[in-house]
Amino acid sequence: MNFTIYDRPAAVFVETEGWERLEPSGQGAWSGNSASVSTEQAGGRNEIKLSLEASGVEVKTVRIRWNSPFSGPITLLADHWERGYGDLGWMGLQPERVFPWYVLMHDGKSTNGFGVKTGPSAMCYWQVDSAGVTLTLDVSCGSLGVQLGARRLEMAILTERKGTESESSFEAARRFCEMLCDRSLMPEFPVYGGNNWYYAYGKSTADRILEDSRFISNLAGENANRPFMVIDDCWQLGAGVTGNGGPWIGNRDFPDMGDLAGQMKQAGVRPGIWLRPLLTHENVPDAWIRYTKEGHYLDPSVPGVLEYVAEFTGRMNEWGFELIKHDFTTYDLFGGWGMDMKSRTNKLPYTFADRSKTSAEIIADLYGTIAAASKDSMIIGCNTIGHLAAGLFEIQRTGDDTSGRSWERTRRMGVNTLAFRMPQHGTFFSHDADCVGITPQIPWELNKQWLDLLAKSGTPLFVSADPGDLNDEQIDALKAAFAAAAAERDAAEPLDWMYNHCPASWRTAGGNETYEWTGRDRLPLTDEENHWWL
């Protein structure tokens, strides 16, 4: 790899009302009329800290360019802003392509990595072209620039890793991810069980959840590591209202959430619950509201909002829920899905109340509030930003939704996510590629392979299934899958990921496996089979 983060940048720019090119002003420093940027050695020997000072202006973006031509063919692997959308994979040079957080680069012999360590104060992405590398650090506060005043902002810490020819590209990727995260957080035991979303789709009751709990418990047999049963969107007072926000108390179908959690435990499962923290239909102070559309979208830069989020998150822990899955915060903060963000994460015309913090810092404060308020309950972040969640949440939903209605959506989102986010499993958090939705609409001969791979992958396994729709073969397969998922396992490795965006060849704890994801006798795939709402 010709490029190194230690190369002196060819140019440094800042964006305020327009773009300004900064001039060198000392060793590792660049200054201009509006701002100054500096670099210094960080804690590790392969780490550089990037800082920004801008006392009199509002800064939106910092951009750094290294000129470093690539002499031979290379293929590149990107991460994503939040979840994967079936679009992760190794690709050749594409100058406009955005690489959030880090880049893995394979030159035919070894795999190298460079990127931003987890927990940055900016939304960071890379671009790579035949002449060099560009790093962009978005330090805006929502739709406007950040007002730092006299504060010196530590934007990010850069690091890199040179691979060796003796390691596979997957091994290199995992070792690089270990370097990116200093404080990974994992569950204390393998996580598996049920989630009611992909067969109920928001239509359930407390009695039905108890039926599900007994069924999931029976599938796990006498295993000491008990399964979870997660209540998804359906239980809150705002369920069924546009946006499905709070308030986060039960409704007439869920009259006593604390009692329900207790009954779920008696049935032999660990209770889990879903929420959308930043959307509510409750009357809240005007100062808390960032904008109103399908309810009130809350501004987490306001201290009262964080206190409010902490209160209802803590209440779920007090009810007895051992897993709390929070959802939609990236969409509610930025107004778009990760697949549409590209070089601009924010799609909303709103800033935050606290203009002194960057969007990344505000998000990190929200995540830290949820993590602290959950106490001993485990956290799953869904539609959350993995680079900001690492070290705070035990589990990260790393891909967009699979489906209980469309196999092609499960294939596209699930398999791709499992493969290309697997280097983060155990190095950032536990990597959840989403559920197995077992319904009559999904061909069992295909779905059972997804169940088998997840059970052997070493990652969490969640199943959505109506017991009345299952036959004896499916029940036996679920029992075997739960037994496998309940035990500690090494992370599975996608063996053909360098050339297959839907890897079919895998190395698992049980040996090498080959899966047939498309079905040999099926019609060609169409985009219509991948609608996001399925």
C-alpha positions in Angstrom: 0.0 0.0 0.0 1.6 3.3 -1.1 -0.7 5.4 1.0 0.0 6.0 4.7 -1.7 8.3 7.2 1.8 9.6 8.1 2.3 11.1 4.7 2.1 14.9 4.7 -1.3 16.0 3.3 -1.2 17.7 0.0 -4.1 20.0 1.0 -6.3 20.8 4.0 -9.7 22.6 3.6 -12.4 23.8 5.9 -16.0 24.6 5.0 -17.8 27.5 6.7 -20.0 29.6 4.4 -17.7 28.5 1.6 -14.5 26.5 1.3 -11.1 27.8 2.4 -7.8 26.1 1.8 -5.6 26.2 4.9 -1.9 26.9 4.6 0.9 25.1 6.5 1.6 26.9 9.8 4.1 24.6 11.5 4.8 21.0 12.0 1.5 19.1 11.6 -0.5 22.4 11.5 -2.6 24.3 8.9 -4.2 27.6 9.4 -6.4 30.1 7.6 -8.7 33.1 8.2 -11.5 30.9 9.7 -9.9 27.9 11.4 -6.9 25.8 12.1 -6.3 22.0 11.9 -3.5 20.2 13.7 -2.2 16.6 13.9 -0.3 14.9 16.7 0.8 11.5 17.7 -1.9 9.8 19.7 -1.7 6.9 22.2 -0.7 4.1 19.8 2.3 4.1 17.6 0.1 3.9 14.5 -2.3 6.6 15.6 -2.7 10.3 14.7 -5.1 12.7 16.4 -6.8 15.3 14.3 -8.0 18.5 16.0 -9.9 21.6 15.0 -10.0 25.2 16.4 -12.4 27.8 15.0 -13.3 30.4 17.6 -15.1 32.9 15.5 -16.9 30.9 12.8 -19.3 28.0 12.3 -17.5 25.0 10.7 -19.4 22.4 8.8 -16.6 20.3 7.2 -12.9 19.6 7.2 -11.3 17.8 4.2 -7.8 16.4 4.0 -6.2 15.2 0.7 -3.2 13.0 0.3 -1.7 12.5 -3.2 -0.5 8.9 -3.4 -1.0 7.2 -6.8 -1.7 3.5 -6.9 0.6 1.6 -9.2 -1.4 -1.6 -9.5 -4.9 -3.0 -9.4 -6.6 -2.8 -6.0 -10.0 -3.8 -4.6 -11.6 -1.9 -1.7 -14.2 -2.7 1.0 -16.2 0.0 2.7 -18.1 0.1 6.0 -21.6 1.8 6.1 -22.9 4.8 8.0 -25.3 2.6 10.1 -26.8 -0.7 8.9 -25.8 -2.5 5.7 -28.4 -2.5 2.9 -27.3 -5.5 0.9 -24.7 -3.4 -0.8 -21.5 -4.2 1.0 -18.7 -5.9 -0.9 -15.3 -5.6 -2.5 -15.1 -3.3 -5.5 -12.5 -1.6 -7.7 -11.7 2.1 -7.7 -14.7 4.4 -7.9 -13.6 8.0 -7.1 -17.1 9.2 -6.0 -17.7 6.2 -3.7 -18.0 7.1 0.0 -16.3 4.8 2.5 -17.7 5.6 6.0 -15.2 5.3 8.8 -12.6 3.0 7.3 -11.2 1.4 4.1 -9.8 -2.1 3.6 -7.6 -2.4 0.5 -6.5 -5.6 -1.2 -3.6 -5.5 -3.7 -3.7 -9.2 -4.8 -1.2 -10.2 -2.1 -2.1 -8.6 1.2 -5.0 -6.7 2.8 -4.3 -3.3 4.4 -6.6 -1.0 6.3 -6.8 2.7 7.3 -9.5 4.5 9.0 -11.0 6.4 12.0 -11.0 4.8 15.4 -14.4 4.3 17.0 -15.9 7.1 19.1 -15.0 10.1 16.9 -16.5 13.6 17.3 -17.1 13.9 13.6 -18.9 11.9 10.9 -16.0 10.7 8.8 -15.7 9.2 5.3 -12.9 8.4 2.9 -12.7 8.5 -0.9 -10.0 6.7 -3.0 -9.1 7.4 -6.6 -6.1 6.4 -8.7 -4.2 9.5 -7.6 -4.7 9.4 -3.9 -7.0 9.5 -0.8 -9.4 12.1 0.6 -10.7 12.1 4.2 -13.8 14.2 5.0 -14.8 15.0 8.6 -18.3 16.4 9.0 -18.4 18.5 12.2 -21.7 20.1 11.6 -24.5 20.5 14.1 -27.4 19.2 12.2 -27.9 21.4 9.2 -25.6 24.2 10.4 -21.9 24.5 11.3 -20.7 23.8 14.9 -20.0 26.8 17.2 -16.9 25.7 19.0 -16.0 29.0 20.7 -12.7 28.6 22.5 -13.1 24.8 22.6 -10.5 22.7 20.7 -12.3 19.8 19.1 -10.6 16.4 18.8 -12.3 15.3 15.6 -10.9 11.8 15.2 -8.0 9.5 15.7 -6.6 7.8 12.5 -4.9 4.5 12.4 -3.7 2.0 9.8 -2.6 -1.6 9.5 -0.3 -3.2 7.0 -1.4 -6.7 6.2 0.8 -9.8 5.5 0.6 -12.3 2.6 0.2 -15.2 5.1 -3.2 -14.0 6.4 -6.5 -14.1 4.6 -8.3 -10.9 3.7 -10.9 -11.8 6.4 -8.2 -12.3 9.1 -6.7 -9.0 8.1 -10.1 -7.3 8.4 -10.7 -8.6 11.9 -7.3 -7.7 13.1 -7.7 -4.2 11.7 -11.1 -3.8 13.4 -9.5 -4.8 16.7 -7.1 -1.8 16.2 -10.0 0.5 15.5 -11.9 -0.2 18.8 -10.2 0.1 22.2 -13.3 -0.8 24.3 -15.4 -3.4 22.6 -18.4 -4.7 24.5 -19.9 -8.1 24.2 -22.7 -10.0 25.9 -21.6 -12.3 28.8 -23.2 -15.3 27.0 -24.4 -16.2 23.5 -27.7 -14.5 22.6 -30.5 -16.3 20.9 -34.3 -16.6 21.0 -37.5 -15.1 19.5 -38.7 -11.8 18.2 -42.4 -11.4 17.2 -42.0 -8.8 14.4 -41.6 -10.9 11.2 -44.8 -12.8 11.6 -46.9 -10.4 13.7 -45.8 -7.2 12.1 -47.1 -5.0 15.0 -50.3 -7.0 15.8 -49.9 -8.8 19.1 -51.1 -9.0 22.7 -49.7 -9.8 26.1 -51.4 -13.2 25.9 -49.8 -13.9 22.5 -46.4 -12.9 23.8 -46.8 -15.4 26.6 -47.7 -18.1 24.1 -44.6 -17.2 22.1 -42.5 -17.3 25.3 -43.6 -20.8 26.2 -42.9 -22.0 22.6 -39.4 -20.4 22.5 -38.7 -21.8 25.9 -39.7 -25.3 24.8 -37.4 -25.1 21.8 -34.5 -24.4 24.1 -35.2 -27.5 26.2 -33.2 -27.6 29.4 -30.3 -25.4 28.2 -29.0 -23.4 31.1 -28.4 -20.4 28.8 -32.1 -19.4 28.4 -33.4 -17.8 25.2 -34.8 -14.3 24.8 -38.3 -13.4 23.7 -38.3 -9.9 22.4 -41.5 -7.9 22.2 -41.2 -5.7 19.1 -43.3 -2.7 18.0 -46.9 -3.3 19.3 -46.9 -2.8 23.0 -46.6 1.0 23.5 -49.4 3.5 23.8 -48.5 4.9 20.4 -48.6 1.6 18.6 -50.6 1.7 15.4 -50.3 5.5 15.2 -48.3 6.9 12.3 -44.7 6.7 13.2 -45.2 4.2 16.0 -43.7 6.4 18.7 -44.2 6.7 22.5 -45.3 7.3 25.1 -43.5 4.2 26.3 -46.1 2.7 28.6 -48.4 -0.3 27.8 -51.7 -0.1 26.0 -55.0 -2.0 26.4 -53.4 -5.2 24.8 -50.4 -4.8 27.2 -51.9 -3.5 30.4 -49.1 -4.3 32.8 -45.6 -4.6 31.4 -43.9 -5.4 34.7 -46.3 -8.3 35.3 -45.8 -9.5 31.7 -42.0 -9.5 32.1 -42.3 -11.6 35.2 -44.6 -14.1 33.5 -42.2 -14.4 30.6 -39.4 -15.3 33.0 -41.7 -17.9 34.6 -42.2 -19.3 31.2 -38.5 -19.8 30.9 -37.3 -17.0 28.6 -35.4 -13.8 29.2 -37.7 -10.8 28.4 -36.8 -8.3 25.7 -38.5 -5.1 24.5 -38.4 -2.6 21.6 -38.7 1.1 21.6 -38.1 4.2 19.4 -36.6 6.8 21.8 -36.8 10.0 19.8 -40.4 10.0 18.6 -43.4 10.5 20.9 -47.1 11.5 20.7 -46.9 12.6 24.3 -47.2 16.3 25.2 -43.7 17.4 26.0 -42.1 20.9 26.5 -41.7 22.9 23.2 -38.0 23.2 23.9 -37.6 19.5 23.6 -39.1 19.3 20.1 -36.8 19.5 17.1 -39.6 19.1 14.6 -43.1 17.7 14.4 -44.3 15.4 11.6 -45.7 12.0 12.6 -45.5 13.1 16.2 -42.8 15.0 18.1 -39.2 14.3 17.1 -37.0 15.1 20.1 -33.8 17.0 20.3 -31.2 14.9 22.3 -28.9 17.9 22.7 -31.4 19.3 25.3 -30.7 18.0 28.8 -34.4 17.5 29.6 -34.7 15.1 26.6 -31.8 13.0 27.8 -33.4 12.8 31.2 -36.7 11.8 29.6 -35.0 9.0 27.6 -33.2 7.9 30.7 -36.4 7.7 32.7 -38.3 5.4 30.3 -35.2 3.3 29.5 -34.6 2.8 33.2 -38.3 2.0 33.7 -38.0 -0.9 31.2 -35.1 -2.3 33.3 -37.2 -1.9 36.4 -40.1 -3.8 34.8 -37.6 -6.7 34.4 -36.7 -6.6 30.7 -33.2 -8.0 30.3 -32.7 -6.8 26.7 -33.7 -3.4 25.3 -33.7 -2.9 21.6 -33.9 0.8 20.5 -34.6 1.7 17.0 -34.8 4.6 14.4 -32.5 7.1 16.1 -30.4 7.7 13.0 -33.4 8.2 10.8 -35.1 10.5 13.4 -31.9 12.6 13.7 -30.9 12.8 10.1 -34.1 12.2 8.1 -32.8 9.4 5.9 -31.6 5.8 5.7 -27.9 5.0 5.6 -28.2 3.7 2.0 -29.2 7.3 0.8 -26.7 9.3 2.9 -23.6 9.0 0.7 -21.5 12.1 1.4 -24.2 14.0 3.4 -25.5 12.2 6.4 -28.0 14.9 7.3 -31.1 15.3 5.2 -33.1 17.6 7.5 -33.2 21.4 7.5 -32.9 21.6 11.3 -30.0 22.2 13.6 -29.8 21.1 17.3 -30.5 23.4 20.3 -26.9 23.0 21.6 -24.9 24.5 18.7 -21.6 23.9 20.6 -21.6 20.2 19.8 -21.2 18.3 16.6 -23.9 15.9 15.5 -21.6 13.0 16.3 -21.1 14.2 19.8 -24.8 14.6 20.4 -25.4 11.1 19.1 -22.7 9.7 21.4 -24.3 11.5 24.4 -27.7 9.9 23.5 -26.1 6.5 23.2 -24.3 6.9 26.5 -27.5 8.0 28.2 -29.4 4.9 27.0 -26.5 2.6 28.0 -26.3 4.1 31.5 -30.0 4.1 32.1 -30.4 0.4 31.0 -28.3 -0.6 34.0 -27.8 -4.4 33.8 -30.2 -4.8 30.8 -28.4 -5.7 27.5 -28.8 -3.2 24.7 -29.3 -3.8 20.9 -28.9 -0.7 18.7 -31.0 -0.9 15.5 -30.6 1.9 12.9 -27.7 3.1 15.1 -24.2 4.1 14.1 -21.8 1.3 14.9 -18.7 3.5 15.0 -20.4 5.6 17.8 -22.1 2.7 19.5 -19.0 0.5 19.9 -18.1 0.1 23.6 -21.6 1.3 24.7 -24.0 -1.4 23.3 -23.5 -5.1 23.5 -25.3 -5.9 20.3 -25.6 -4.0 17.0 -28.3 -4.7 14.4 -25.8 -4.4 11.5 -28.1 -4.8 8.6 -31.5 -3.5 7.3 -34.6 -5.7 7.9 -34.8 -9.2 6.7 -38.4 -10.4 6.1 -41.2 -12.8 6.8 -42.7 -12.2 3.4 -39.9 -12.0 0.9 -37.1 -14.5 0.7 -35.1 -12.2 -1.6 -35.1 -9.5 1.0 -33.7 -11.9 3.6 -31.1 -13.2 1.2 -30.0 -9.7 0.1 -29.9 -8.0 3.5 -29.2 -10.9 5.8 -26.4 -12.8 4.1 -24.6 -9.8 2.8 -24.7 -8.1 6.2 -23.6 -11.3 8.1 -20.6 -11.6 5.8 -19.3 -8.1 5.4 -19.9 -6.9 9.0 -18.5 -10.1 10.5 -15.0 -8.5 11.1 -16.8 -6.2 13.7 -18.2 -9.2 15.7 -16.2 -9.5 18.9 -14.0 -6.5 17.9 -16.7 -3.8 18.2 -19.8 -5.6 19.6 -21.9 -8.6 19.0 -23.1 -8.5 15.3 -26.8 -9.2 14.7 -27.6 -9.7 11.0 -31.4 -9.9 11.9 -34.0 -12.5 12.2 -35.1 -15.7 10.5 -38.7 -15.1 9.6 -40.3 -18.5 9.3 -43.7 -18.1 7.6 -45.6 -19.8 4.8 -44.5 -17.1 2.4 -40.8 -18.0 2.7 -39.6 -21.2 1.0 -38.4 -23.4 3.8 -35.7 -25.1 1.6 -34.0 -21.6 1.4 -34.9 -20.3 4.9 -33.6 -23.3 6.7 -30.1 -22.6 5.3 -30.2 -19.0 6.7 -31.3 -20.6 10.1 -28.4 -23.1 9.9 -25.8 -20.4 9.0 -26.9 -18.0 11.8 -26.9 -20.9 14.3 -23.3 -21.8 13.4 -22.0 -18.3 12.9 -21.3 -17.4 16.5 -23.5 -14.3 16.2 -27.0 -13.8 17.8 -29.9 -15.9 16.4 -33.4 -14.5 16.6 -36.4 -16.3 15.1 -39.8 -15.0 14.2 -42.3 -17.8 13.9 -46.0 -18.4 14.5 -46.1 -21.9 16.2 -49.3 -22.7 14.4 -47.5 -22.4 11.0 -44.7 -24.8 11.8 -44.4 -28.5 10.9 -42.4 -31.1 12.7 -39.3 -30.7 10.4 -39.2 -27.0 11.1 -39.6 -27.5 14.9 -36.8 -30.1 14.9 -34.6 -27.7 12.9 -35.3 -24.8 15.4 -34.4 -27.0 18.4 -31.1 -28.0 16.7 -30.4 -24.3 15.8 -31.1 -23.1 19.4 -28.8 -25.8 20.8 -26.0 -24.6 18.5 -26.7 -20.9 19.0 -26.7 -21.2 22.8 -23.0 -22.4 22.9 -19.9 -20.2 22.5 -18.6 -20.4 18.9 -15.9 -18.7 16.9 -17.1 -16.2 14.3 -17.9 -17.9 10.9 -15.7 -16.8 8.0 -17.1 -16.1 4.5 -14.6 -17.8 2.2 -15.8 -16.4 -1.1 -16.4 -12.8 0.0 -13.7 -11.3 -2.3 -15.9 -12.0 -5.4 -19.4 -12.8 -4.1 -21.6 -10.2 -2.5 -23.8 -13.0 -1.2 -21.2 -15.4 0.1 -22.2 -19.1 -0.4 -19.0 -20.7 1.0 -18.4 -20.4 4.8 -16.1 -21.8 7.4 -17.9 -22.5 10.7 -17.1 -24.3 13.9 -18.6 -27.4 12.3 -16.4 -27.2 9.2 -16.8 -25.7 5.7 -20.4 -25.3 4.5 -21.8 -24.4 1.1 -25.2 -22.7 0.8 -27.5 -22.3 -2.2 -29.1 -18.9 -1.6 -31.0 -18.3 -4.8 -32.7 -21.7 -5.5 -31.7 -23.4 -8.7 -35.3 -23.6 -10.1 -36.4 -20.1 -9.2 -37.2 -17.2 -11.5 -34.6 -14.4 -11.9 -34.5 -11.9 -9.0 -36.2 -8.6 -9.4 -35.9 -5.3 -7.4 -39.6 -5.5 -6.6 -39.0 -8.4 -4.3 -36.8 -6.2 -2.1 -39.2 -3.5 -0.9 -38.0 -2.2 2.4 -41.3 -2.4 4.2 -41.4 -6.2 3.9 
